[in-house]
């Protein structure tokens, strides 16, 4: 009845001035509350308009480009050729499913996955949220130290100082880069992060597209690698190569090498948890904290197009970079038996541009710096996001805590400090081992990567359909998305468990079980500490 009166009043405003005034006041209150309106790009059929939505997805893309594509896509191309592109496509599809499903839930109800997991019916309240947060606090600094050391390795190569101190100079350079990035992070925030990563991704994408077009691969063979599955096997020369860094790779079964790619290509589980949190800053749908009555079901469904477009563009960028660097690996690095890895993470890939003309090397150096600094900066920024969301899960009242800025600063400083400690240990190890042994950065990263990039992704995929059941029926995900989540859960968990077994057998599985038990015990203790008597009970 009221809606009908308003419709009449809009057609004849002079006859219903009071209703028009009330409607304007209501709209003003909605604007004051921050309820976002649908951007025109969301309802546009022009794909170019969709680029206006691209924002948080650029952050996720930049987190993986530096390590996943630049290093390990090149290595995969050198070892397996275009055949590695099909697994990369499957990995990106499953991780797109994970990221979009979690983001969709955030847009529809404003509840972050870590908060929703606190409602799991099994175990103490919030045990999985606490466990994931605690593991993130421990694991993310290892990733930060890895990215810093890779950049340090690159700067040591540029300055011809890699041979000093038995090769340990890469960690000194890495520490310097990390301190500079820390300063950038402390004065930044989400807005600065998004703008920085959008610029980096845009410049890098343009550069690699031009490079690939000039290089001119066999396009039919390249595209066939994406869609035709083939058996993966190491090249014959790998086992006969006596270089220590190459023997580190040859000593692992193909399955272990592939599990490394599963973890690094497309990002890690913490990247996607941070991505869902970034939607608060974007204010998409109810992600900004709107009450349930703020939107109609139809409006919320339209809002889900925002993460759909953003996630799809993000993983399209990742696949484009994968294609370029797999091509570099197959056509340049493989024939020369050069593998990116410990001791030479970023040196060999320069031939993708220097094969065209040696004067293009500075362009490669600038591109590598932008890609890796974007990855390092973005990974450092994940820590405060995960810590903040973990606290919201344990104590929902902290969502409006006045100390958010201090919490962010503390989390960033902890992450950088712990990463510097890892760099210090790595420096001491390399100084003692000498230049005859590779730095072993991949060996340090491998167990962390198996959880953050493989096993953890499987758990999120498994929980996405459960979270979806907490939504009204008309807002739940389609059956195809549920099936993809379950397939992703099975694939990531099985790959993770098998890789753990190949990595350290019973020791690895024992550590996994002990970690789970410790998480349950810790959450039980926290719940007891946080329990407060009801005012009614006196």
C-alpha positions, -999 to 999 in steps of 0.1 A, spaced: 0 0 0 28 24 10 48 15 -21 17 22 -43 12 56 -27 49 65 -33 46 55 -69 16 78 -74 34 106 -55 64 103 -78 42 108 -108 23 138 -92 47 153 -67 28 186 -64 -2 167 -50 18 147 -25 45 170 -11 46 153 23 53 119 9 80 132 -14 96 149 15 95 118 36 110 97 8 139 122 4 146 121 41 146 83 40 171 83 11 193 108 29 193 86 60 203 56 38 231 76 23 243 87 57 243 51 68 265 44 39 242 20 20 259 16 -14 240 19 -46 246 -5 -75 274 8 -97 263 12 -134 291 -12 -144 274 -40 -126 243 -38 -148 262 -29 -180 266 -55 -208 298 -38 -220 328 -59 -208 350 -28 -208 327 -13 -182 334 -43 -160 370 -31 -156 357 -4 -133 348 -32 -108 383 -46 -108 400 -37 -75 404 -63 -47 411 -89 -74 441 -70 -86 456 -74 -51 451 -112 -53 466 -113 -88 496 -93 -77 502 -116 -47 508 -146 -70 523 -130 -101 557 -124 -84 562 -159 -71 537 -182 -88 539 -170 -124 573 -153 -127 592 -181 -110 573 -214 -109 554 -210 -142 587 -206 -159 601 -236 -141 570 -256 -149 574 -247 -186 611 -257 -186 603 -291 -170 570 -300 -186 564 -277 -215 529 -266 -224 515 -297 -207 517 -279 -174 491 -254 -185 462 -278 -181 469 -283 -144 474 -246 -140 439 -241 -156 423 -266 -132 441 -250 -102 429 -215 -111 393 -228 -117 392 -244 -83 408 -214 -65 384 -191 -84 356 -212 -70 370 -209 -35 375 -171 -37 342 -163 -54 322 -185 -30 337 -169 1 333 -134 -14 298 -141 -24 289 -151 11 305 -119 24 285 -97 0 252 -115 7 253 -114 45 283 -94 56 298 -123 76 335 -132 70 344 -169 67 364 -168 99 334 -154 117 311 -180 102 334 -208 111 330 -198 148 295 -213 145 307 -248 136 286 -273 156 317 -295 163 343 -287 189 347 -256 211 333 -223 197 356 -207 172 383 -234 173 389 -235 136 389 -197 133 415 -195 161 436 -222 146 436 -206 111 445 -172 126 473 -187 148 487 -206 118 485 -175 97 504 -155 123 531 -182 121 531 -189 83 527 -155 67 561 -142 79 577 -172 62 561 -162 29 573 -126 35 609 -137 42 608 -159 10 596 -129 -12 622 -107 4 650 -132 -2 640 -136 -38 642 -98 -43 675 -99 -24 687 -125 -48 677 -103 -77 695 -72 -63 726 -92 -55 727 -103 -92 722 -68 -104 750 -55 -81 773 -85 -87 775 -92 -50 759 -126 -49 793 -143 -45 802 -124 -13 798 -140 22 792 -174 6 761 -162 -11 745 -149 21 743 -114 8 710 -122 -8 695 -122 27 711 -88 36 696 -73 4 663 -90 13 663 -75 48 669 -40 33 640 -44 8 617 -57 36 625 -27 58 617 -3 30 585 -21 22 575 -20 59 578 17 59 555 19 29 530 -4 46 529 16 78 519 48 60 495 30 37 462 11 40 437 -6 18 432 24 -6 469 27 -11 473 -10 -15 446 -13 -42 459 17 -62 494 4 -61 485 -32 -71 462 -20 -99 490 0 -114 515 -28 -111 491 -54 -126 481 -31 -154 517 -23 -164 529 -59 -161 500 -72 -181 506 -47 -210 543 -56 -210 539 -94 -211 512 -92 -237 535 -72 -260 564 -95 -253 544 -126 -261 531 -111 -293 567 -103 -304 581 -136 -294 555 -155 -315 549 -189 -300 530 -218 -317 496 -205 -307 479 -238 -314 503 -258 -292 500 -231 -265 462 -231 -264 462 -269 -266 482 -271 -234 453 -254 -216 427 -279 -227 444 -312 -235 455 -332 -204 488 -350 -207 510 -371 -184 537 -351 -167 572 -364 -166 606 -349 -159 629 -344 -190 656 -370 -194 685 -345 -188 673 -337 -152 685 -368 -135 719 -366 -152 725 -329 -142 750 -327 -114 742 -291 -103 731 -291 -66 701 -268 -73 689 -291 -101 694 -322 -80 672 -307 -53 644 -308 -79 652 -342 -94 652 -358 -59 615 -351 -55 588 -371 -73 568 -353 -100 539 -353 -76 558 -332 -50 569 -307 -77 533 -305 -89 520 -299 -53 544 -270 -51 527 -254 -81 492 -262 -67 502 -241 -36 518 -211 -54 497 -207 -86 467 -185 -80 475 -177 -44 471 -192 -9 441 -197 14 451 -166 34 450 -145 3 413 -154 -2 404 -148 34 420 -114 31 402 -108 -2 368 -114 15 378 -89 42 388 -63 16 352 -62 5 343 -44 37 363 -14 23 346 -17 -10 312 -17 6 298 -42 -19 263 -54 -8 262 -61 29 299 -65 31 300 -30 45 279 -40 75 244 -31 63 215 -45 83 194 -74 68 166 -50 58 188 -27 38 185 -46 5 160 -67 -13 170 -103 -23 171 -91 -60 195 -63 -51 218 -86 -32 218 -111 -61 229 -82 -84 256 -73 -60 271 -107 -63 281 -98 -98 308 -75 -83 329 -103 -68 321 -125 -98 336 -99 -122 365 -91 -99 375 -127 -92 371 -137 -129 393 -108 -141 418 -116 -114 423 -153 -124 422 -144 -161 452 -121 -154 469 -150 -135 464 -174 -165 477 -148 -189 509 -144 -169 512 -182 -167 509 -186 -204 537 -160 -210 562 -175 -185 554 -211 -193 563 -201 -229 596 -187 -217 603 -219 -198 595 -242 -228 612 -222 -256 642 -207 -238 650 -222 -204 642 -258 -211 665 -262 -242 693 -245 -222 686 -266 -191 681 -236 -169 656 -239 -140 645 -210 -118 650 -220 -82 674 -217 -53 704 -196 -63 688 -182 -95 651 -174 -90 648 -145 -114 680 -145 -136 671 -169 -164 636 -154 -173 653 -123 -186 660 -141 -218 623 -138 -227 631 -102 -236 668 -102 -242 663 -129 -269 645 -101 -288 672 -75 -280 698 -72 -252 688 -36 -246 655 -47 -233 670 -61 -201 663 -29 -181 626 -33 -190 627 -68 -176 645 -56 -144 619 -29 -138 591 -53 -145 605 -79 -121 610 -53 -94 574 -41 -97 560 -77 -97 580 -88 -67 576 -56 -46 538 -58 -52 539 -94 -40 559 -85 -9 538 -55 -1 506 -73 -5 517 -103 15 528 -80 44 493 -64 43 476 -97 47 487 -101 83 467 -73 99 437 -83 79 438 -119 91 445 -109 127 416 -84 126 391 -109 112 403 -136 137 396 -112 166 361 -105 152 354 -142 151 364 -146 188 349 -114 201 324 -99 176 322 -68 197 357 -59 185 344 -49 151 341 -12 163 372 -13 185 389 21 186 423 5 186 421 -8 151 449 14 138 472 2 167 462 -34 160 471 -30 123 505 -15 132 513 -42 157 504 -70 132 525 -55 104 555 -50 128 551 -86 140 550 -99 105 581 -79 94 600 -87 126 593 -124 123 603 -124 87 635 -106 95 642 -133 121 638 -159 94 661 -139 71 687 -138 100 686 -176 104 689 -181 67 718 -157 66 737 -176 93 729 -209 76 742 -197 42 773 -181 57 782 -214 73 773 -236 43 791 -215 18 785 -209 -19 787 -245 -28 753 -252 -14 721 -235 -27 703 -212 -2 675 -237 4 647 -211 3 623 -236 -14 629 -262 13 619 -237 40 588 -226 20 576 -261 11 559 -272 43 543 -238 48 531 -238 12 515 -272 16 492 -258 43 486 -223 32 483 -230 -6 470 -266 -7 455 -281 24 440 -249 37 424 -242 4 407 -276 6 393 -268 40 378 -235 28 363 -252 -2 348 -279 21 332 -252 44 319 -229 16 287 -250 10 282 -253 47 283 -215 51 260 -212 21 233 -232 40 231 -203 65 217 -180 39 180 -177 29 171 -203 2 167 -177 -25 203 -164 -20 221 -197 -20 247 -206 -46 237 -227 -76 243 -264 -76 272 -262 -100 291 -240 -76 285 -264 -48 298 -293 -68 329 -273 -78 336 -265 -41 333 -301 -32 356 -312 -60 381 -285 -50 379 -297 -14 386 -333 -24 414 -323 -48 432 -299 -24 430 -321 7 441 -353 -11 470 -335 -29 480 -319 4 479 -352 24 498 -371 -3 524 -343 -5 528 -343 32 534 -380 31 559 -377 3 576 -348 22 581 -364 56 558 -395 59 545 -401 94 563 -371 108 544 -347 86 511 -363 94 519 -363 131 527 -326 130 494 -320 113 474 -340 140 493 -323 168 486 -289 153 449 -298 151 449 -309 188 467 -278 199 441 -256 181 413 -274 199 430 -271 233 438 -234 227 403 -225 216 389 -243 247 412 -223 270 403 -190 252 366 -198 255 369 -204 292 388 -172 296 363 -151 276 332 -167 293 314 -141 313 284 -146 337 251 -135 324 237 -103 341 205 -123 346 223 -150 365 238 -124 388 
